[in-house]
Amino acid sequence: MRTITVSLLKGGVGKTFLATHLAWYLAEAAGRRVVFVDLDPQGSSSRRLAGERPGGFAADLFDPSAAFAADGQTGLTLLAADERLQMIKAAQDVRDFLGRFPALAPHFDLCVIDTGPKWDELTLSALAAADAVIAPVQVAEDSVECAKMLLTALRKAEAARAGRKIDFLGLLPSMVNPFDRREMDNAVKLAHAVGERLMFPAFIKARPTYKHAAENHRPVWMEGGSGAKAAAEEIRPILAEIERRLISAPVVAA
């Protein structure tokens, strides 16, 4: 099972949008088993994926006495957020998660983990369990600081798993208005500050149809109209490149 975590230590950057669309995209492949683990206590992804196959709750991965309900059927299975995630606050919780998480591997081929907007034991668990991390980011004046905080968090997550490296796929500018000169200037500043190697080679435009798709609990390529068609033509190649990098990333033994 290959695992990708969608994370940035800030809210409103498009994590839920990217994580849910990536899960929908990955689950399209025939015979593929994908599990979505929602570690954001706000549960936005869980609500957006409410129509998918339920597999239990993400909080059960922190509970050594809980039984797994996920049985690894083809398609997309959701481990939803619930109020118990707000109680995850101890180092032992992280150890319990890292001990329990591998039990998903025999049942699924790919795993997508969504995270909340702050650095806590939930985010540490999500990063420490990941083979790869992708970070949607808004091109604002504080983007560089957000990027620095995430890179520091990645180093802490690697330390939590005895130094094993996490494949960082890059910062993906999200909800960008290409006609806003200020935003484009900020995008250039971000790329210069972090370096080309840390930038994902694409960006996601701000489109009203993305919001409509979220309200309808389905991917944008299932919406009707020319706007949805243009959005699908933009986002699917990005998701395909994330998939390629996730699957081709070197496996590091535990």
N, C-alpha and C positions, 0 to 999 in steps of 0.2 A: 504494500500500500504506500503510495506516494502522498505526502501531505503538504498542502500549501496554506499558509496563514496570510490573511489580508489585514494589515495593521498600519496605523499611524497614530501617534499619541495626541490626537486632536479630533474633535467631532465635526460633522458637516463637510467631510472631504470626499464622500462618495464610497466609503467602505462597504456599506450594505448593498449599494447598487452593484459594485464590482463583484463582491463575493457571491451574491445570488445569481447574477448573470453568468459568472464563471461556472458555478455548480450546474445550472441549467445546460450550459454549453457542453460541459464534460460528460453529462449524463446522456447526451444524444447518441453517443457511440453505441452500436449494437452490442449487447451483452455486458456492458460496463456497469460496475457497481460503485456508486458514488455516495459518500456519507457527508452530510453538512453538520458541523458542530458549531452551535451558536453560543459563544462565550461572552456576548455582550448582554449585561443584565437588562438593558432596555428592550431587548427582544425584537428589534425591528426586522431582522432577517427571518425570525421565526414566524412573524405575522405575514411577511411577504411570501414565505414558502408554506403557508398553512395548507395549501392544497396537495402538498407532496406526501409521500408515505411516512407516517410517524414511526420513529424508532426508539422513542423514549426521551429522556432529558439529558442535556449536557452535564447537569450537576451530578448525575450518577457516576460520571467518570472521576469525581472527587470522593466518592463514597465506596470504600472497600467492601461494604456489605450489600451493595446494590447489584441487582442482576441485569444483564444486558437484554434488551428487547429486540435490538437490531439483528436481523437474521441474514443480511447480505443479499437481498434480492436485487435483480438488475434494475437500473434506473436510479432515482434519487431518493435517499432516505434522510430524514431530518431528526437530529438530536436537538430538541428545542431548548430555549432558555426558559427558566422559571425563577421564582423569587429566591430560591436557595442559592443562586449564584452570588447574591449580595452578601452571603455569609462566608464566602471564600476569602480569607484574610490572613492565613498562616502559612509559614514555610512548609509545614507538614502537608497542607493541602496540595501544594505543588508536587511534592514527592509522591503523594497518593495518585495524582493525575498521571504523572510520568510512569508510574507503575501499572496503572490501569489501561492507559491509552493503547499500548501494543495489542491488547486483546481484540481491538477492532480489525487488525490487519488481516486475519484469515478470512474475514467476511466481506472486505471491500477492496477495490482496486485503487481508488483515489479518495482523498479526504480534503474538504475545504473548511477552514476554521475562520469565523468572523470574530473580531475583537471589539472591545469598547474603546472609548476615547482617552483613557488614562493608563498610567503605568501602575499596575497592581499585580496580585498573584494570578489573576485570570490571564492577563496579557503575557506575563512571564511563562505561564504554562503553555499558552498557545504558541509562543515563539520557540520555546524549548522543544516542543514536539514536532516542529516543522522541518521538512526537507528544504523548503523554499519559502520565501516571503516576498510579497508584492505590496507596495505602499502607494495607494492613491493619494495625491496631494493637490490642494488648491494653490494656484500661483498667486499668493498674497505676500505681503511684506514680511510675514513671520515664517515663510516656508522654509527658509534656510535653518532657522532654529528648530523647527519641527523635524527636519531631516536629521539634524545633529542629535536630537533626543532619541530618535528611532535607532540610529546607528549605535548609540551608547546602549540602548536597550538590547539590541542584538548581541552585543558583546557580553552583556550580563546573562542573556539566555544561553549563549555558548558555554559560559562558565558553569551554568547550572547543569549542563550535560557533559561535563568533564572535558570541555574544550573542543568538542566536535563542531565543525563549521556548519553554518547555515548559508544556503545559496540565496543571496539577496538578488532578486530579479530586477530591482530598480524602483525609482520613484516615477510614478505614472501621473502626470498632470491630468486632473479630472475636472469636469464641468467648466471648461475653459471657453471664454468668449473671444474668438479670434479677431473680432473687430474692436476689442477694447485695448487701446495702446498701452495702458497701464498694466494690464494683465500680461500682455506679451513681453513687456519690459521686465516684469517680475519673473517670467519664465526664463528669460535669458540670464538674469542674475542668478537664479537658482541653478541652472546648468553650469554656469561659470564657477559658482561657489562649491558645488559638490563634485564636479567633474563629469565628463561624458559617460564614464564607466558606470556611474551610479544612477544614470537616468534611463528609464525605459524608452525605447525609440518610437514613441507615439504619444498622442494625447487624446483625451475624450472631450468632445465639444459639449457645451451646455445645450440641451435640447428639451423642449416641453414634452415630447413624446416619451422620454424616459420616466417622467413623473406619472404620465398616464398609464404606462405599463406597470409601474409599481402599484398604483391604485387598483389595477386589475389582476394583480398577483400572477403575472406571467412575463416572460421575456419580451423585449421590445420587438423582436422579429415575429412575434405572434400577433402584434397589433396591425391594424389596417391603415392604409393611407400612404402617401408619398413620403411624409415625414418619418414614419416608422421604417419604411424601406431604406431611406438614406441613413438612418441611425443604425440599422442592422448591417448595412454595408460598411459602416465605420467600425462598429464594435466587434463584429465576428472575427475579422483578421487579428485584432488585438488579443482576443481570447485564444485564438489559435496559436499565436506566438507564445502566450503564457503557457498554454498546454505543452507546446514543443519544448520549452525550456524546463518545465517541471519534469517531464518524462525523461528528458535527455540528461538531466543533472546527475552528476556522479553520486552513487549511493555510498554513504559513510557508515561503516558498521558501528553498532552501539557498543 
